[in-house]
Amino acid sequence: MSTPVAAARRTPERHGRITTLPDPRLPSWGPVRRARVAAFVLWGNLICQMGIILSGGAVRLTASGLGCSSWPHCEPGQFTPELTLEAGIHPFVEFGNRSLTGVLSVFAVAVLLVAWRWLGHKGTGFRRLALVPLIGTALQAGIGAFVVWLDLHPGIVSPHFLISPVLVALSTVLLVRLYDGDGRIRLAVPRAALSAFVPLAVLGFVVLVLGTLVTGTGPHSGDAGEVTRIDIDPVLISRIHAVSVYAFCTVLAVLLVILHRARARREAIGAAWWLVALTLAQGVIGYIQYFTGLPELIVFLHLLGAAVFAAGIAWVGARLVTWQEPQAAPTGDTSAEAGTRAAHRGTEAR
């Protein structure tokens, strides 16, 4: 891997909105190929981070959580599953989820390599963030082993799920950062918007936590046998979950008012409105699954919504800041005009 000093000696080359560093080990790879590979790797990482939520949900909804009784082998002395009349498809569903973890690991390693070889000019923060998918995937694999060993105890299943939305959110920031500038991070909206976003992000995580508690009290335990469930009234925890969503929507509305009144950058306003649409869609799906008795397909769609919801929150947060260099004042501006422009650039990046 290239060091920060070595990266600083190379001049970034642009293709579209992506800049990459020349690679002396791959002299035939120009900026077009490097940019395409970098985009493929970071998009692939984000999609796989979302996909692992869905594959884990498929394991739970098909009662395949103990389809493989051992870890990392499916059965003692047998790495891959075998089709039997008694087990049916359950071992294959569980093993498929484990296999996707392997694919995700490949993308996580690729993210790290791309960040250090071609994107070192984006700064130390970007390179550190590029470590997160690999660390998180390794952590998830270890927790997955305990999930099997502890027979799907909700006390370990819930954290196993909650790590994934966090990884989705951080992977979204990486992707936004890929297409943004290469300068130092700076606020691109009024500071009041950032003050509203912090509780919004906290409430978003609370919504996800309460959602896992609702699932932990419901009928989808992950296995057809006797599995420990969370001893909370399902109706009560569902109502608390709904209240947290209402609180989230209230703060999101406040953020939108702040952005519109300040005529903030269109990227931030657009991301916030997309989050409104995602939240409303997720709420509709949530009510449908509640009043229809939690059918598997609707619950699966709600899991998909949770993954996109986490990405949407991170997208909004990443659009409140920018890594683009401030534009120089046009020639002919008076000093007063230039000062006014400089003051506005701290809050707007149009």
Buried (B, 14 or more C-beta within 10 A) or exposed (E): EBEEEEBEEBEBBEBEEBBBBBBEEEEEBBBEBBBBBBBEBBBBBBBBBBBBBBBBBBBBBBBBBBBBBBBEBBBEEEEEBEEEEEBEEBBBBBBBBBEBBEEBBBBBBBBBEBBBBBBBBBBEEBBEBBBBBBEBBEBBBEBBEBBBEEBBBBEBBBBBBBBBBBBBBBBBBBBBBBEBBBEEBBBBBBEBBBEBBEBBBEBBBBBBBBBBBBBBBBEBBBBEEEBBBBEBEBEEBBEBBBEBBEBBBEBBEBBBEBBEEBEBBEBBBBBBBBBBEBBEBBBEBBEBBBEEEBEBEBBBBBBBBBBBBBBBBBBBBBBBBBBBEBEEBEEEEEEEEBEEBEEEBBBBBE
